[in-house]
Amino acid sequence: MGDFTYTELQTMVKDGRGGRTENLTLVVQAIGIAEKFIAQKFGFEDLIQDPFDITLTESTASFALSGMITVLNASPHSKAYPTGTKVKDILGLSVIDGTSQYPLKGVVAEKWEKCVPGHADADTESRPTIYTRYNKDTILLYPTPGDDYTVRCLVSLWPVPIQHTAGVLTAGSDPGEASAYSMLDDKDAAIIAYALMWLYSLTGNQEKAGHFFGVFNDQMGAIDKNRQPDVSTGKGVNSGSSQVSSQESAPSTAALAGSVGWDGSYNSTPWW
């Protein structure tokens, strides 16, 4: 996790804006956007959860990923993730049948129909062998479970939503609250720099935005030197730099209304 609480991050981002009193909701949003961008762009292993088990009920051919958060919040895991926490990547699902463990093969949703027979008679209930992620929050299984099974899960999460009311952080110790820390390990400086870049870009100060974009780039470059292989993508230290090209500049206010992908492309739909 990070070294500074969300309250401290909020104060440092505010100080980076010259201590000015402004809409604190924007500051909170900027921190959240920075966390999500780092998780989305670089896929660090910080967000991978310890393996956990869920119960799969007979004749149930699907389950919601939100149920995984419920399991993580319950004993013995007791994570206390707030409402809105979402699964990022499915890194592995295995069915436990007796004393044996059977990994499920993941299939992209676009190829699901080719892997699953199209008529009901073909679906003889038995132990599932394949799965797909559908509509982001649903796992579909095939064949339909013919018994109750335990499914062992390995997943990563998106950074938890920061809990606040009108920019005032919620006091407490749960993830995302005022006294909690970012789920991203040792990336506080990068989060602050990206948040400041986003805020300055939003207000049209491209000079300041460019400065903090450079700071962010330096921070990610330093992190990259100590980076461990990424389980979710198979990428390691030598698979590409975490730095954003020095030839690119901080996004304009117009760009912030669309995708901030830093890859030269533009998507008019806001990614956050």
KAGIJO-V398232 format. One line per field, one symbol per residue. ss: DSSP state (@ for helix, = for strand, . for the rest). phi: phi as a letter, one per 20 degrees, with the letter a starting at -180 (. if undefined). burial: # if it has 24 or more other ideal C-beta (glycine too) atoms within 12 Angstrom, else .. Layout:
ss = ???
phi = ???
burial = ???
This chain:
ss = ....=@@@@@@@@@@@.......@@@@@@@@@@@@@@@@@@@..@@@=...=====.....===.@@@@@@@@.............===========..====.==..@@@@@@@....@@@...=...=====...=====..=...=========......==..==...........=......@@@@@@@@@@@@@@@...@@@@@@@@@@@@@@@@@@@@...........@@@...............@@@...............
phi = .fedffffffffffffenmfebfffffffffffffffffffdlffgefefgbdcedegmdebbefffffgfffefeflfmffgofcfeceercceecmddcdfeeecfgfdgffedgecfffeefaffccbbeclmdcddcbffgebfcddedccddfgfffebclnefffqcfgnegeedffeflcgffffffffgfffffeneffffffffffgfffffffffdfegeffdmecfeeqeffegfeedfffgffffcfdemdneccfegfe
burial = .#.####.##.###.##......#.########################..###.#...####.#.###.###.....#.##..############.......#.##....#...#..........########....#######...################..#.##...#####.######.################.....###.######.##..##..#..#.#.........###.....##...##...#.#.........#
